[in-house]
Amino acid sequence: MSGLKHLKAAKIKLSNVQLCKMTDAAIEGLKDCKCSELTMSSSDDSHNIDMVVEGLAQNTSITKLSIVLKGQAKFGDDVGENVARLLEKNNMITDLEVHHYLNDFGFQMICKALLNNNSLMKLDLSACCIKDNLSVLGDTLFHNTALKVLNLLGNCFYSSSMDKFCEALTVNTTMHTLNLGACSLPQEAMLNLAAALHVNRSLTDLDISLHSSDFTQQLYLVLLNALKNNNALKTVTMRVCDYCPQSVGTLASFTDLIKTNTSITRLTLDWGMLASHEGANISEFIEALKENSTLTTLMCGPFTAFTTKQADYYSKQIFEKNYSLIEANFFFGRLCKYLKRNKRCRRRVIANTMVMYENIFRSQAALDLLPPELWMRVFAHLSYPGIDSMAPLIENSSKYNSRLQKQIARIKLLKKLA
């Protein structure tokens, strides 16, 4: 580990640092290490983490720190206290990830340390087995003005009402991303969170996917109503594993959300939202979606109760009016056939960047239907993996040329770098 002294002029990522092998000289070298990211993996003998924290506390280059549990080995039960001590002394770290067991006391110490820390902007404590009631974190969010991203995915708040935390969300104006997915939040906590969403105007990205046994239709309606009245959120994920929202009342509230909200661009709900609804119940949903001009992604499950012909009919109804939707997973029919039959509508549908979740354009026949100049409109809205997977199909197309090749390569590069 003496090689740390050679990192004084290097900007690289250190990974899998075996603390048990670090000498005092190597730990001293952490103070002057010029790398920007450091990942510490626990070993079977991570007994000198206290000294490592002292070294990191005086470092002025590292901006991202990750502490990762490796196998069954742990840093010890005092990881939270050590992380808190680091946050109190170091004002350079902006991104902190802890994927390691934290006891409630250690978690509370981290929260208290954030009261006077004005540098940390992203805190990821996912799957840390935290069972705290989040009251200390709530106190912190009343005063902290630096934290922007908070990830608590996969912790165990099943016995917490989170009243102090939710109260803090009503006054906090800096945090824009909150992930409470798979936290088994009880009904009382969800009601408090819904009340906070009526007031909060800083959150833009929210994940409240749950695994709750007491999640009811009424609670689902309360959450949808809160989202309807919030015009700051842009991305919402709300999958509920133990509740299948196939009632007319739930669909009506969902339709009202699409009709009223003007900020959400990406909405992911339950796979079964549209599973068993009949045409009469779905017509208002179709009308709301036709008029919506902000949603670009909507994941709410397929029209499994309909035939291919019926699904194609609803697809046509939506995309002859809606020019904003890019991704959707509720089209069970073969829309490719519809586009082939309707040449007049084909150009307009594709020109408005309609890309299906199952991606009907991943077939050679479908690609050959499209004018080459419209390909770029589609690719501009695909993720990098999506572009990459379609490249072989494009290259085999009879309409492919060198100019398009250069454009595709440029978009792929920009997406990858982003």
Sequence and secondary structure as in RCSB ss.txt:
>XXXX:A:sequence
MSGLKHLKAAKIKLSNVQLCKMTDAAIEGLKDCKCSELTMSSSDDSHNIDMVVEGLAQNTSITKLSIVLKGQAKF
GDDVGENVARLLEKNNMITDLEVHHYLNDFGFQMICKALLNNNSLMKLDLSACCIKDNLSVLGDTLFHNTALKVL
NLLGNCFYSSSMDKFCEALTVNTTMHTLNLGACSLPQEAMLNLAAALHVNRSLTDLDISLHSSDFTQQLYLVLLN
ALKNNNALKTVTMRVCDYCPQSVGTLASFTDLIKTNTSITRLTLDWGMLASHEGANISEFIEALKENSTLTTLMC
GPFTAFTTKQADYYSKQIFEKNYSLIEANFFFGRLCKYLKRNKRCRRRVIANTMVMYENIFRSQAALDLLPPELW
MRVFAHLSYPGIDSMAPLIENSSKYNSRLQKQIARIKLLKKLA
>XXXX:A:secstr
 GGGGGGGG   EE    GGG  HHHHHHTTT   SEEEEE  TT TTHHHHHHHHHT SS  EEEEE  TT   
 TTHHHHHHHHHHH     EEEEES   HHHHHHHHHHTTS  S  EEE TTS     SHHHHHHHHH  S  EE
E TT   TT   HHHHHHHTT  S  EEE TTS   HHHHHHHHHHHHH  S  EEE  B  TT  HHHHHHHHH
HHHT SS  EEE  BTT    SHHHHHHHHHHHHH SS  EEE  TTTTSS  HHHHHHHHHHHHH  S SEEE 
   TTS HHHHHHHHHHHHTT  S  EES   S HHHHHHH HHHHHHHHHTT   SS TTSSHHHHHHS HHHH
HHHHTTS HHHHHHHHHHHHTSTT  HHHHHHHHHHHHHHHH 
